[in-house]
Amino acid sequence: MFALLSVTYVLLAVLLGGYSTYLLATLVPEDVLEQASRNGRFSGLYDGPVEHATPAAADATASGSAF
């Protein structure tokens, strides 16, 4: 009996998690998804030209060494 209840609770948790993920994905506005695809949140979904980031300047005031 305990095993059946355990399996039932696990299946309910998985179903609830999947359904809540589906609801969250359908509630996100299309413009937010488009912006996220352009700035790399969803890599490979944006078909436009790729814009690479420029490297940041090194901090010369840091003391010590990484090695």
JOPEPE-V158008 format. One record per residue. RES is the residue in three letters. SS is DSSP state (h for helix, s for strand, l for the rest). OMEGA is omega in whole degrees, 0 to 359 (999 if undefined). D_LAST is the distance of its C-alpha to the last C-alpha in Angstrom with 2 decimals. Layout:
BEGIN
res = {RES & RES}
ss = {SS & SS}
omega = {OMEGA & OMEGA}
d_last = {D_LAST & D_LAST}
END
This chain:
BEGIN
res = {MET & PHE & ALA & LEU & LEU & SER & VAL & THR & TYR & VAL & LEU & LEU & ALA & VAL & LEU & LEU & GLY & GLY & TYR & SER & THR & TYR & LEU & LEU & ALA & THR & LEU & VAL & PRO & GLU & ASP & VAL & LEU & GLU & GLN & ALA & SER & ARG & ASN & GLY & ARG & PHE & SER & GLY & LEU & TYR & ASP & GLY & PRO & VAL & GLU & HIS & ALA & THR & PRO & ALA & ALA & ALA & ASP & ALA & THR & ALA & SER & GLY & SER & ALA & PHE}
ss = {l & h & h & h & h & h & h & h & h & h & h & h & h & h & h & h & h & h & h & h & h & h & h & h & h & h & h & l & l & h & h & h & h & h & h & h & h & h & l & l & l & l & l & l & l & l & l & l & l & l & l & l & l & l & l & l & l & l & l & l & l & l & l & l & l & l & l}
omega = {180 & 180 & 179 & 177 & 179 & 179 & 179 & 179 & 179 & 178 & 177 & 179 & 179 & 179 & 179 & 178 & 178 & 180 & 179 & 175 & 177 & 180 & 178 & 181 & 180 & 180 & 180 & 180 & 183 & 181 & 176 & 177 & 179 & 179 & 180 & 180 & 179 & 183 & 171 & 179 & 177 & 187 & 176 & 181 & 182 & 183 & 182 & 179 & 182 & 177 & 181 & 178 & 176 & 181 & 178 & 178 & 179 & 179 & 184 & 183 & 181 & 180 & 178 & 182 & 179 & 183 & 999}
d_last = {58.21 & 54.80 & 53.12 & 55.10 & 54.12 & 50.45 & 50.56 & 52.46 & 49.97 & 47.04 & 48.95 & 49.84 & 46.23 & 45.14 & 48.07 & 47.46 & 43.78 & 44.73 & 47.51 & 45.44 & 42.80 & 45.68 & 47.13 & 43.89 & 43.43 & 47.02 & 46.85 & 44.00 & 45.71 & 45.59 & 44.19 & 41.18 & 40.52 & 40.96 & 38.48 & 35.92 & 36.41 & 35.87 & 32.54 & 30.97 & 31.74 & 33.93 & 32.34 & 35.00 & 37.97 & 38.33 & 40.32 & 39.88 & 37.72 & 33.96 & 32.21 & 28.52 & 26.39 & 25.00 & 21.29 & 20.58 & 19.77 & 16.28 & 16.25 & 16.17 & 16.71 & 13.48 & 12.12 & 8.74 & 5.37 & 3.79 & 0.00}
END
